[in-house]
Amino acid sequence: MAENLALTYYSDVLCVWAHISQARVDEVAEQFADDVSIDYRFCSVFGDTAHKIGIGWAERGGYAGFGNHLREAVSEFGHIKLHPEIWQRSRPTSSTPAHI
């Protein structure tokens, strides 16, 4: 008898890479529902966006540069659509409240 495979999946609601990979995680959960259990966990990638983007991306265009980077990154993935003004008009200060 096969054992159930336990996976721990770390994610952050503001992380586009987590959003991209979610489709694959959903596939695993659907196709292997009897063989795999997934434990979803929060990983604070965007706990302080003013520091991560505002300061961390200051020399690469700040929030506008980060938004451009995200649009370019997701252009390879047909299942992802980003608002054209991502990180421009709306700038969440942290992803933590969404995970609480």
Secondary structure, 3 states (H helix, E strand, C coil): CCCCEEEEEEECCCCHHHHHHHHHHHHHHHHCCCCEEEEEEECCCCCCHHHHHHHCCHHHCHHHHHHHHHHHHHCCCCCCCCCCCCCCCCCCCCCHHHHC
